[in-house]
Amino acid sequence: MNNRIDAIYARQSIDKKDSISIESQIEFCKYELRGGSCKEYQDKGYSGKNTDRPLFQMLVEDIKRGLIARVVVYKLDRISRSILDFANMMALFQEYNVEFISSTEKFDTSTPMGRAMLNICIVFAQLERETIQKRVQDAWYARCQRGFKMGGRAPYGFRTEPIIIDGIHTKKLVIEPTEAAFVRKMYDMYIDPRISLHDIATQLTAQGVRSFYGKPFSRSTISLILRNPIYAMADLDIYEFFKSQGTEIYNDAADFTGTNGCYYYRSKGSTDNKHKYLQGQMLVLAPSEGFIPSELWLRVRKKIMASQSYQPARKARHSWMAGKIKCGNCGYALMAAHSCGHLYFRCSKHAENKSCPGCGAVRLHDLEELVYQQMVKKLEDYKTLTGRKKKRAASPKLTAKQAELAQVESEIEKLLDTLVGATPVLISYANAKIEELDSRRQALASEIAVSASDKM
């Protein structure tokens, strides 16, 4: 224990003029130690709301290894701003007999009053952090309501340029002619009842049109563009549409003159997707001009709302090989698709926008059988326990379990066959039944394995 050293911990979340730097914190702490030797731990760019800080975790590990005698900080909130984290930290200090010192706040952790004062201070530190969070959130919404560009990438069809609004420097969206022409084309195409998001993505990809970072357009990207009111020339029809959907509209109806686009924000306390659920969200007129007529924008938006065909990011359930087989050309996962009563594997990128030539259509069951046979062939090279050479009489209980196992596996296969072209209700029923049968199959397999090992 005599070889233990002192530790100085310093933290600074962001570099501001009114905040003390890490270097200054360390100097204060060194003065408290009166020039004694110490080890420094510095976390720059990390918040005190939790303990997910690399050097703090290193300090904890050193404490647990018995290397630290005292921990010195400039101020209490430098090491924690959470009541729970601070309580756990103090319990750790007491367990390993580590003294805690704040160079600007004098606490004696050996007395009940000193520990009580520490807890009171940490309560106020957490209150300060939560107050700052609330202030930042309120300022964000206040800026939203005034039409400020709230960071992030400019929507496709726009670029940004500096502007001053109410004496504050911000950015304004400006129409980018080339991209805006493709956005207009998307709206004009999608209004045709025969045209889908897939058709638009395929045509744009074939023409060499690219979205952000040079990537081909996907259906999800096009869907977001067609939903975004920033492109609309917002007039009273736009106002009435969002009002009828339960959207919170910040501007007066008289402000919707058919010129400006609209920013669309998730309202306070809302966790719903702002483009999918319109109720309870917030709509604000933007200082930028829209370029899609309101009548066209509304027709497209209503078509998207009525369409339930596109459901991105659904997990594949048709095969145990889903997600494991990749396209040899682009490396994207193969997806299962129905055709003429059969299931096929095909390239998901080719299906999305034909930016990949694909790998053709591979019958799912044929590929599964091929992979399975190769696995069996590979396992034949490994020796297995065969038991005694003397043949034993077959156990009636074991035979009955094997027969039941074969029956369960047959029922599972039949249910899997019914999923091809099934309705959602039938799929839900079949999935539940398959899970029940699979649980029984696993139990039988375990019982058979135990019985077989007992006979050896």
C-alpha positions in Angstrom: 0.0 0.0 0.0 3.0 2.3 0.6 3.7 2.3 -3.2 0.4 3.9 -4.1 0.5 7.2 -5.9 -1.7 10.3 -6.2 -3.9 10.7 -9.3 -5.1 13.9 -11.0 -8.3 13.7 -13.1 -9.3 16.5 -15.5 -12.1 16.7 -18.0 -13.4 19.3 -20.5 -16.3 18.5 -22.7 -15.9 21.4 -25.2 -13.3 24.2 -25.5 -15.1 27.5 -24.6 -13.8 30.9 -23.5 -15.7 30.7 -20.2 -14.6 27.2 -19.3 -11.4 26.3 -17.6 -8.9 24.3 -19.7 -7.5 20.9 -18.8 -4.1 22.4 -18.4 -5.3 24.9 -15.8 -7.2 22.2 -14.0 -4.1 20.2 -13.6 -2.1 23.2 -12.3 -4.7 23.8 -9.6 -4.6 20.1 -8.6 -0.7 20.1 -8.5 -0.8 23.1 -6.2 -3.1 21.1 -3.9 -0.6 18.3 -3.9 2.2 20.7 -3.0 4.4 19.5 -5.9 4.2 15.8 -5.0 4.5 13.2 -7.7 1.3 12.1 -9.4 -0.2 10.5 -12.5 -2.5 12.5 -14.8 -5.7 11.3 -16.4 -7.2 13.7 -19.0 -10.5 13.3 -20.9 -11.0 16.0 -23.5 -14.3 16.2 -25.4 -16.3 14.0 -23.1 -19.4 14.9 -21.1 -19.8 14.3 -17.4 -23.3 12.9 -17.7 -21.9 9.3 -17.6 -18.7 7.4 -17.1 -18.1 6.4 -20.7 -14.7 8.1 -20.8 -11.5 6.2 -21.6 -9.1 7.8 -19.1 -11.7 7.7 -16.3 -12.1 4.0 -16.9 -8.3 3.7 -16.9 -8.3 5.5 -13.5 -10.9 3.1 -12.2 -8.8 0.1 -13.3 -5.7 1.5 -11.6 -7.8 2.0 -8.4 -8.9 -1.6 -8.5 -5.3 -2.7 -8.9 -4.4 -0.9 -5.7 -2.2 1.7 -7.4 -4.0 4.9 -6.3 -3.9 6.6 -2.9 -5.7 9.9 -3.6 -7.8 11.3 -6.5 -7.6 15.0 -7.0 -9.9 17.1 -9.2 -10.3 20.8 -9.9 -14.0 20.7 -9.1 -16.6 18.0 -8.3 -18.4 18.2 -11.6 -15.2 17.5 -13.5 -15.4 13.8 -12.4 -19.2 13.3 -12.5 -22.5 15.0 -13.0 -24.7 12.0 -12.3 -26.0 11.2 -8.8 -25.9 7.4 -9.5 -22.4 7.5 -11.0 -21.1 9.6 -8.2 -22.5 7.3 -5.6 -21.0 4.2 -7.3 -17.7 6.1 -7.5 -17.6 7.0 -3.8 -18.4 3.4 -2.9 -15.4 2.3 -5.0 -13.2 4.9 -3.3 -14.2 3.6 0.1 -13.8 0.0 -0.9 -10.2 0.6 -2.0 -9.4 3.2 0.7 -8.9 6.0 -1.8 -9.1 9.6 -0.6 -11.0 12.1 -2.8 -10.0 15.7 -3.0 -11.5 18.7 -4.8 -9.0 21.6 -5.0 -11.7 24.3 -5.0 -14.2 22.6 -2.7 -13.1 21.3 0.6 -14.7 18.0 1.6 -13.8 15.6 4.4 -15.1 12.3 3.2 -14.3 10.6 6.5 -17.2 12.3 8.2 -21.0 11.9 7.7 -21.4 15.6 7.2 -18.6 15.7 4.6 -20.3 12.8 2.6 -23.6 14.6 2.9 -22.2 17.8 1.5 -20.6 15.8 -1.4 -24.1 14.3 -2.2 -25.7 17.7 -2.1 -23.1 19.2 -4.5 -23.5 16.3 -7.0 -27.3 16.9 -6.9 -26.8 20.5 -8.0 -24.2 19.4 -10.6 -26.8 17.1 -12.1 -29.4 19.8 -11.9 -27.1 22.1 -13.8 -26.4 19.5 -16.5 -30.2 18.9 -17.0 -30.8 22.7 -17.0 -28.2 23.1 -19.8 -29.8 20.3 -21.8 -33.2 21.9 -21.5 -31.8 25.3 -22.4 -30.1 23.9 -25.5 -33.3 22.0 -26.5 -35.5 25.2 -26.1 -32.9 27.2 -28.1 -33.0 24.6 -30.9 -36.8 24.8 -31.1 -36.8 28.6 -30.9 -34.3 28.7 -33.9 -36.5 26.2 -35.8 -39.5 28.4 -35.4 -37.6 31.4 -36.8 -36.7 29.4 -39.9 -33.0 28.8 -39.2 -31.2 26.0 -41.0 -30.5 23.6 -38.2 -27.3 22.0 -39.6 -27.0 18.7 -41.4 -26.6 18.1 -45.1 -28.6 20.2 -47.6 -31.5 18.3 -49.2 -30.9 17.0 -52.7 -31.7 19.8 -55.1 -30.4 22.6 -52.8 -27.1 24.0 -51.7 -26.4 26.4 -48.7 -25.2 29.9 -48.6 -24.6 32.3 -45.6 -27.4 34.6 -44.5 -28.2 36.8 -41.5 -31.6 36.4 -39.9 -32.5 38.7 -37.0 -28.9 39.7 -36.7 -27.7 36.0 -36.4 -25.5 34.3 -38.9 -27.0 31.1 -40.3 -27.4 29.4 -43.6 -30.1 29.5 -46.3 -31.0 26.8 -48.8 -30.6 27.9 -52.4 -31.9 25.9 -55.4 -29.2 23.9 -57.2 -30.5 23.9 -60.9 -29.1 20.5 -62.0 -30.3 18.5 -59.0 -33.6 20.4 -58.9 -34.3 19.3 -62.4 -34.0 15.6 -61.3 -36.2 16.2 -58.3 -38.9 17.6 -60.6 -38.5 14.6 -62.8 -39.1 12.3 -59.8 -42.3 14.1 -58.9 -43.5 14.1 -62.6 -42.8 10.4 -62.9 -44.3 9.2 -59.6 -47.6 11.0 -60.2 -48.2 8.4 -63.0 -50.2 5.5 -61.3 -48.1 3.0 -63.2 -44.8 4.3 -61.9 -43.3 3.0 -58.7 -40.3 4.1 -56.6 -38.4 1.1 -58.1 -39.1 2.4 -61.6 -37.7 5.8 -60.8 -34.6 4.4 -59.1 -33.9 2.1 -62.1 -34.3 4.9 -64.6 -32.1 7.4 -62.8 -29.4 4.8 -62.2 -29.5 3.9 -65.9 -29.0 7.6 -66.8 -26.0 7.8 -64.5 -27.7 10.1 -62.0 -26.2 9.8 -58.5 -27.4 11.0 -55.1 -25.1 11.9 -52.2 -21.5 10.7 -52.2 -21.9 9.3 -55.7 -24.3 6.5 -54.7 -27.1 5.4 -57.0 -30.6 6.5 -55.9 -32.4 3.9 -53.7 -36.1 3.7 -53.2 -35.8 4.9 -49.6 -33.9 8.1 -50.7 -36.4 8.8 -53.4 -39.3 8.3 -50.9 -37.8 10.8 -48.5 -37.4 13.4 -51.3 -41.0 12.9 -52.3 -42.2 13.4 -48.7 -40.1 16.4 -47.9 -42.1 19.7 -47.8 -38.9 21.7 -48.4 -39.5 21.3 -52.1 -43.2 22.4 -52.0 -44.3 25.9 -53.0 -46.4 26.1 -49.8 -49.8 27.7 -50.2 -53.1 27.4 -48.3 -53.7 23.9 -49.7 -50.4 22.8 -48.1 -51.4 24.5 -44.9 -54.8 22.8 -44.8 -53.3 19.4 -45.6 -50.9 19.5 -42.7 -53.5 21.0 -40.4 -55.9 18.1 -41.3 -53.1 15.6 -40.4 -52.7 17.1 -36.9 -49.4 18.8 -37.6 -48.4 21.7 -35.4 -48.0 24.7 -37.8 -45.9 27.6 -36.5 -46.7 30.2 -39.1 -50.1 31.9 -39.8 -52.2 30.7 -42.7 -51.7 34.2 -44.4 -47.9 33.5 -44.6 -48.5 30.5 -47.0 -48.3 32.5 -50.2 -47.1 29.7 -52.6 -43.5 30.7 -52.7 -41.5 29.3 -49.8 -40.8 25.7 -48.9 -41.3 24.3 -45.4 -39.0 22.8 -42.7 -40.5 19.8 -41.0 -39.3 18.9 -37.5 -40.0 16.3 -34.9 -41.9 18.1 -32.1 -41.0 18.1 -28.5 -41.4 14.7 -26.8 -42.2 12.9 -30.1 -40.3 9.7 -31.0 -42.2 8.9 -34.1 -40.7 9.1 -37.6 -41.5 12.6 -38.7 -41.9 11.7 -42.4 -44.2 8.7 -41.6 -46.4 10.1 -38.9 -47.6 13.7 -39.4 -49.6 14.1 -36.3 -47.9 16.1 -33.5 -45.0 17.1 -35.7 -44.0 20.8 -36.4 -44.1 22.6 -39.7 -42.3 26.0 -40.2 -42.0 28.1 -43.3 -38.4 28.2 -44.6 -36.7 31.3 -45.9 -35.8 29.3 -49.1 -38.1 29.0 -52.2 -39.8 25.8 -53.2 -39.9 24.7 -56.8 -42.6 21.9 -56.8 -46.1 23.3 -57.3 -48.3 22.5 -54.3 -50.9 20.7 -56.3 -48.3 18.2 -57.6 -46.6 17.9 -54.2 -49.9 17.0 -52.6 -50.9 14.4 -55.2 -47.5 12.7 -54.8 -47.7 12.9 -51.0 -51.2 11.4 -50.9 -50.1 8.6 -53.3 -47.2 7.7 -50.9 -49.6 7.7 -47.9 -52.0 5.4 -49.7 -49.2 3.0 -50.8 -48.2 0.2 -48.5 -46.1 -1.7 -51.0 -42.7 -0.3 -50.0 -41.5 -1.5 -46.6 -37.7 -1.0 -46.3 -35.4 -2.8 -43.8 -37.5 -5.9 -43.3 -35.7 -8.9 -42.0 -35.6 -11.9 -44.3 -37.2 -15.0 -42.9 -37.4 -17.3 -45.9 -34.1 -19.1 -45.5 -31.5 -20.0 -42.9 -29.0 -18.7 -45.4 -30.4 -15.2 -45.4 -27.7 -12.6 -44.9 -24.9 -15.2 -45.4 -24.9 -15.3 -49.2 -23.5 -12.3 -51.1 -23.5 -11.2 -54.7 -20.2 -11.9 -56.4 -20.3 -8.6 -58.3 -21.2 -6.0 -55.8 -20.9 -7.8 -52.4 -24.5 -6.9 -51.4 -26.6 -9.6 -49.7 -28.8 -11.8 -51.8 -32.5 -11.5 -51.1 -35.3 -14.0 -51.4 -38.0 -13.4 -54.0 -41.1 -15.2 -55.2 -41.6 -16.2 -58.9 -44.1 -18.7 -60.4 -44.5 -20.4 -57.0 -40.8 -20.8 -56.4 -38.4 -19.0 -54.1 -35.2 -17.5 -55.6 -32.1 -15.7 -54.4 -31.2 -12.5 -56.3 -29.0 -9.5 -55.8 -30.6 -6.9 -53.6 -28.7 -4.1 -55.3 -29.9 -5.3 -58.7 -33.5 -5.5 -57.4 -33.2 -2.0 -55.9 -32.0 0.1 -58.9 -30.2 -2.3 -61.3 -26.9 -0.6 -60.5 -25.4 -4.1 -60.3 -25.7 -6.7 -63.1 -26.6 -9.2 -60.5 -25.9 -12.9 -60.3 -29.0 -14.2 -61.9 -31.8 -16.0 -60.2 -30.7 -18.9 -58.0 -33.4 -21.3 -56.7 -33.4 -21.0 -52.9 -34.0 -24.7 -52.2 -31.5 -25.9 -54.7 -28.8 -23.7 -53.2 -29.7 -24.7 -49.7 -29.5 -28.4 -50.7 -26.1 -27.8 -52.4 -24.7 -26.1 -49.3 -26.1 -28.7 -47.0 -24.6 -31.6 -49.0 -21.2 -29.8 -49.0 -21.4 -29.4 -45.2 -22.2 -33.2 -44.8 -19.3 -34.0 -47.1 -17.0 -31.8 -45.1 -18.1 -33.4 -41.8 -17.4 -36.9 -43.1 -13.7 -36.3 -42.7 -14.1 -36.1 -38.9 -14.2 -39.3 -36.8 -17.3 -39.9 -34.7 -17.9 -42.2 -31.7 -19.5 -45.4 -32.9 -19.9 -47.2 -29.6 -19.2 -51.0 -29.0 -19.0 -53.3 -32.0 -21.6 -55.6 -30.5 -25.0 -54.8 -31.8 -27.6 -54.0 -29.2 -31.3 -54.4 -29.4 -33.1 -51.2 -30.4 -34.9 -49.4 -27.6 -38.6 -49.0 -28.1 -38.6 -45.6 -26.4 -35.7 -44.4 -28.6 -37.5 -45.7 -31.7 -40.7 -43.9 -30.7 -38.8 -40.6 -30.2 -37.1 -40.9 -33.5 -40.4 -41.5 -35.2 -41.9 -38.5 -33.5 -38.9 -36.4 -34.5 -39.4 -37.4 -38.1 -43.1 -36.5 -37.9 -42.3 -33.1 -36.4 -39.7 -32.3 -39.1 -42.3 -33.3 -41.7 -44.9 -31.0 -40.3 -42.3 -28.1 -40.2 -41.5 -28.7 -43.9 -45.2 -28.7 -44.8 -45.7 -25.4 -43.0 -42.7 -23.9 -44.7 -44.2 -24.8 -48.1 -47.5 -23.1 -47.2 -45.6 -19.7 -46.7 -45.1 -19.3 -50.4 -47.7 -16.8 -51.5 -49.5 -16.9 -48.1 -51.5 -14.0 -46.7 -50.1 -12.1 -43.7 -52.6 -13.8 -41.3 -51.5 -17.3 -42.5 -47.9 -16.3 -42.3 -48.4 -15.2 -38.7 -50.1 -18.5 -37.8 -47.5 -20.6 -39.6 -44.6 -18.8 -37.9 -46.1 -19.4 -34.4 -46.8 -23.1 -35.2 -43.3 -23.5 -36.6 -41.7 -22.0 -33.4 -43.8 -24.5 -31.3 -42.8 -27.4 -33.5 -39.2 -26.4 -33.5 -39.1 -26.2 -29.7 -40.4 -29.8 -29.7 -37.9 -30.9 -32.3 -35.0 -29.6 -30.3 -36.3 -31.3 -27.1 -36.7 -34.6 -29.0 -33.2 -34.3 -30.5 -31.7 -33.7 -27.1 -33.5 -36.7 -25.6 -32.4 -38.9 -28.4 -28.8 -37.8 -28.0 -28.9 -38.6 -24.3 -30.5 -42.0 -24.9 -28.0 -42.9 -27.6 -25.0 -41.9 -25.3 -26.5 -44.1 -22.5 -26.5 -47.1 -24.8 -22.8 -46.7 -25.7 
